Amino acid sequence: MNPYRHLSILGIIAVAVIVFVAEQSRQTSFSQSGGVVPAQVRSAAAGVVDGQFSFASAKTFATLVTSMFLHADVEHILFNMVFLWTFGILASNLLGQWRSLAAFIVCGIGGAVVHILLNPDSSDPMIGASGAVCGFEGIYLGLALRWQLPWAEVWPLAFSVPPMQLGVFALLGFVGDMVLLANHDEQIAYGAHLGGFLTGVAIAAVITTIYPTLNAYHRASRKGRI
């Protein structure tokens, strides 16, 4: 694997790990300042609708992005980074690393928005890359359903995997994730998982509608049309 082809995915992982290590070394949490607080976002959005945009509003909206790089514990970040590595690299291979970075941000925001809609009055900060990671799973599934993809290769797997097999794995993993979260005693942002996944599927649907085949997408990419 050529790491220079996936700088965006490696960069996301590096930033998340650096932030997590900084939190652990300082024995603090950035969740209060960088996490998504639904009640605050809803209040900021209402202010913008009324024509009252401020630096405080911008800072609140920025948490829709900063929250993706914050994680609660080792298990949280490890689980997210493993799946981000797998499906992020696959998306980067197919769509290009910088478009994959854009997809990561869009899916993460989509996940946060659904979480806010389901918990509009919550004052608890939501953190984690789960929404964006589920978005990559949704993107790959959507592309596998519409395009004839090459067999997937992700280090350190020693063999290639059929695209539909991996697509089904992404779907089953998402469904299993939602079932586990729904039966979990703790308050977990299952809305972010759902929103991210649906955003990823929507992105794949738009791309495959405009470009019916992977070759058509790559031809347009080489010509600088996307």
C-alpha positions as semicolon CSV with decimal commas, in nm:
position;residue;x (nm);y (nm);z (nm)
1;M;0,000;0,000;0,000
2;N;0,130;0,343;-0,098
3;P;0,075;0,562;0,212
4;Y;0,093;0,881;0,005
5;R;-0,234;0,783;-0,163
6;H;-0,412;0,786;0,173
7;L;-0,267;1,088;0,352
8;S;-0,614;1,218;0,440
9;I;-0,718;0,896;0,617
10;L;-0,383;0,864;0,791
11;G;-0,411;1,230;0,893
12;I;-0,756;1,177;1,048
13;I;-0,625;0,883;1,249
14;A;-0,314;1,075;1,355
15;V;-0,512;1,377;1,476
16;A;-0,757;1,159;1,671
17;V;-0,474;0,968;1,837
18;I;-0,275;1,285;1,919
19;V;-0,581;1,448;2,076
20;F;-0,658;1,134;2,276
21;V;-0,299;1,108;2,402
22;A;-0,305;1,478;2,496
23;E;-0,621;1,424;2,699
24;Q;-0,478;1,123;2,876
25;S;-0,145;1,289;2,953
26;R;-0,318;1,596;3,096
27;Q;-0,583;1,385;3,267
28;T;-0,854;1,601;3,119
29;S;-1,129;1,586;2,859
30;F;-1,200;1,818;2,569
31;S;-1,556;1,690;2,535
32;Q;-1,715;1,993;2,702
33;S;-1,546;2,239;2,467
34;G;-1,523;2,025;2,153
35;G;-1,820;1,789;2,177
36;V;-2,160;1,840;2,016
37;V;-2,419;1,956;2,270
38;P;-2,761;1,928;2,099
39;A;-2,929;2,199;2,306
40;Q;-2,649;2,446;2,228
41;V;-2,647;2,369;1,855
42;R;-3,025;2,402;1,839
43;S;-3,007;2,737;2,020
44;A;-2,730;2,860;1,788
45;A;-2,929;2,751;1,481
46;A;-3,237;2,934;1,609
47;G;-3,026;3,246;1,656
48;V;-2,897;3,228;1,299
49;V;-3,252;3,192;1,168
50;D;-3,337;3,510;1,360
51;G;-3,036;3,685;1,208
52;Q;-2,820;3,667;1,519
53;F;-2,493;3,511;1,409
54;S;-2,192;3,552;1,639
55;F;-1,852;3,409;1,714
56;A;-2,014;3,197;1,985
57;S;-2,252;3,052;1,725
58;A;-1,962;2,972;1,491
59;K;-1,777;2,802;1,776
60;T;-2,085;2,593;1,855
61;F;-2,126;2,487;1,491
62;A;-1,754;2,401;1,478
63;T;-1,817;2,125;1,732
64;L;-1,997;1,934;1,454
65;V;-1,645;1,873;1,321
66;T;-1,422;1,884;1,629
67;S;-1,635;1,620;1,803
68;M;-1,526;1,362;1,543
69;F;-1,170;1,372;1,674
70;L;-1,258;1,319;2,042
71;H;-1,299;0,979;2,208
72;A;-1,399;0,869;2,556
73;D;-1,159;0,582;2,620
74;V;-0,915;0,335;2,462
75;E;-1,189;0,096;2,350
76;H;-1,381;0,380;2,186
77;I;-1,092;0,514;1,981
78;L;-0,952;0,170;1,897
79;F;-1,283;0,043;1,763
80;N;-1,341;0,357;1,556
81;M;-0,988;0,373;1,415
82;V;-0,987;0,007;1,307
83;F;-1,306;0,050;1,106
84;L;-1,197;0,393;0,984
85;W;-0,876;0,238;0,856
86;T;-1,062;-0,040;0,674
87;F;-1,345;0,149;0,508
88;G;-1,165;0,481;0,488
89;I;-0,882;0,327;0,286
90;L;-1,135;0,155;0,061
91;A;-1,319;0,483;0,001
92;S;-0,987;0,657;-0,063
93;N;-0,892;0,391;-0,320
94;L;-1,220;0,436;-0,506
95;L;-1,297;0,807;-0,474
96;G;-0,961;0,969;-0,404
97;Q;-0,813;1,073;-0,074
98;W;-0,932;1,434;-0,063
99;R;-1,287;1,351;-0,168
100;S;-1,281;1,085;0,102
101;L;-1,178;1,351;0,352
102;A;-1,477;1,560;0,241
103;A;-1,700;1,253;0,274
104;F;-1,568;1,191;0,627
105;I;-1,663;1,542;0,734
106;V;-2,004;1,536;0,560
107;C;-2,094;1,196;0,707
108;G;-1,980;1,302;1,053
109;I;-2,192;1,617;1,033
110;G;-2,486;1,415;0,902
111;G;-2,454;1,181;1,199
112;A;-2,438;1,472;1,443
113;V;-2,746;1,635;1,289
114;V;-2,954;1,319;1,328
115;H;-2,832;1,284;1,686
116;I;-2,941;1,642;1,754
117;L;-3,282;1,585;1,595
118;L;-3,337;1,279;1,815
119;N;-3,209;1,452;2,130
120;P;-3,290;1,823;2,082
121;D;-3,286;1,915;2,450
122;S;-2,985;1,712;2,558
123;S;-2,704;1,896;2,735
124;D;-2,466;1,599;2,721
125;P;-2,176;1,637;2,473
126;M;-2,158;1,381;2,193
127;I;-1,807;1,280;2,079
128;G;-1,648;1,024;1,849
129;A;-1,590;0,943;1,483
130;S;-1,859;0,675;1,480
131;G;-2,095;0,869;1,255
132;A;-1,826;0,935;0,995
133;V;-1,701;0,576;1,015
134;C;-2,053;0,443;0,961
135;G;-2,070;0,686;0,671
136;F;-1,772;0,518;0,505
137;E;-1,944;0,183;0,554
138;G;-2,254;0,323;0,386
139;I;-2,051;0,466;0,099
140;Y;-1,877;0,137;0,031
141;L;-2,202;-0,058;0,046
142;G;-2,370;0,187;-0,190
143;L;-2,082;0,175;-0,438
144;A;-2,065;-0,205;-0,423
145;L;-2,435;-0,228;-0,507
146;R;-2,412;-0,001;-0,811
147;W;-2,058;-0,034;-0,944
148;Q;-1,850;-0,334;-1,045
149;L;-1,569;-0,288;-0,795
150;P;-1,229;-0,457;-0,785
151;W;-1,165;-0,701;-0,504
152;A;-1,079;-0,505;-0,193
153;E;-0,726;-0,499;-0,055
154;V;-0,660;-0,352;0,288
155;W;-0,337;-0,398;0,481
156;P;-0,271;-0,617;0,681
157;L;-0,510;-0,863;0,511
158;A;-0,301;-1,111;0,314
159;F;-0,574;-1,172;0,055
160;S;-0,829;-0,974;-0,145
161;V;-1,195;-0,971;-0,044
162;P;-1,492;-0,976;-0,288
163;P;-1,658;-0,632;-0,281
164;M;-2,012;-0,758;-0,216
165;Q;-1,887;-0,975;0,067
166;L;-1,727;-0,671;0,226
167;G;-2,038;-0,463;0,153
168;V;-2,258;-0,718;0,331
169;F;-2,009;-0,719;0,619
170;A;-2,046;-0,340;0,643
171;L;-2,427;-0,371;0,649
172;L;-2,431;-0,652;0,905
173;G;-2,176;-0,467;1,116
174;F;-2,392;-0,155;1,113
175;V;-2,712;-0,347;1,197
176;G;-2,534;-0,536;1,475
177;D;-2,393;-0,211;1,605
178;M;-2,739;-0,054;1,619
179;V;-2,888;-0,358;1,796
180;L;-2,614;-0,355;2,057
181;L;-2,650;0,017;2,114
182;A;-3,029;-0,005;2,141
183;N;-2,994;-0,263;2,420
184;H;-2,712;-0,085;2,601
185;D;-2,780;0,067;2,939
186;E;-2,562;0,371;2,886
187;Q;-2,659;0,676;2,683
188;I;-2,493;0,622;2,347
189;A;-2,541;0,834;2,035
190;Y;-2,702;0,570;1,813
191;G;-2,853;0,855;1,611
192;A;-2,501;0,953;1,499
193;H;-2,439;0,600;1,375
194;L;-2,769;0,596;1,187
195;G;-2,728;0,944;1,044
196;G;-2,371;0,882;0,932
197;F;-2,459;0,555;0,761
198;L;-2,758;0,703;0,577
199;T;-2,549;1,003;0,471
200;G;-2,287;0,767;0,330
201;V;-2,549;0,570;0,137
202;A;-2,689;0,897;0,001
203;I;-2,343;1,010;-0,112
204;A;-2,288;0,680;-0,291
205;A;-2,633;0,708;-0,454
206;V;-2,555;1,055;-0,589
207;I;-2,212;0,955;-0,719
208;T;-2,331;0,637;-0,890
209;T;-2,626;0,820;-1,045
210;I;-2,398;1,081;-1,202
211;Y;-2,129;0,825;-1,291
212;P;-2,287;0,487;-1,375
213;T;-1,954;0,302;-1,358
214;L;-1,629;0,327;-1,169
215;N;-1,445;0,382;-1,499
216;A;-1,673;0,676;-1,580
217;Y;-1,594;0,828;-1,242
218;H;-1,220;0,782;-1,290
219;R;-1,233;0,930;-1,642
220;A;-1,410;1,239;-1,512
221;S;-1,161;1,261;-1,225
222;R;-0,862;1,249;-1,459
223;K;-1,016;1,523;-1,674
224;G;-1,059;1,742;-1,368
225;R;-1,438;1,747;-1,384
226;I;-1,473;1,639;-1,020
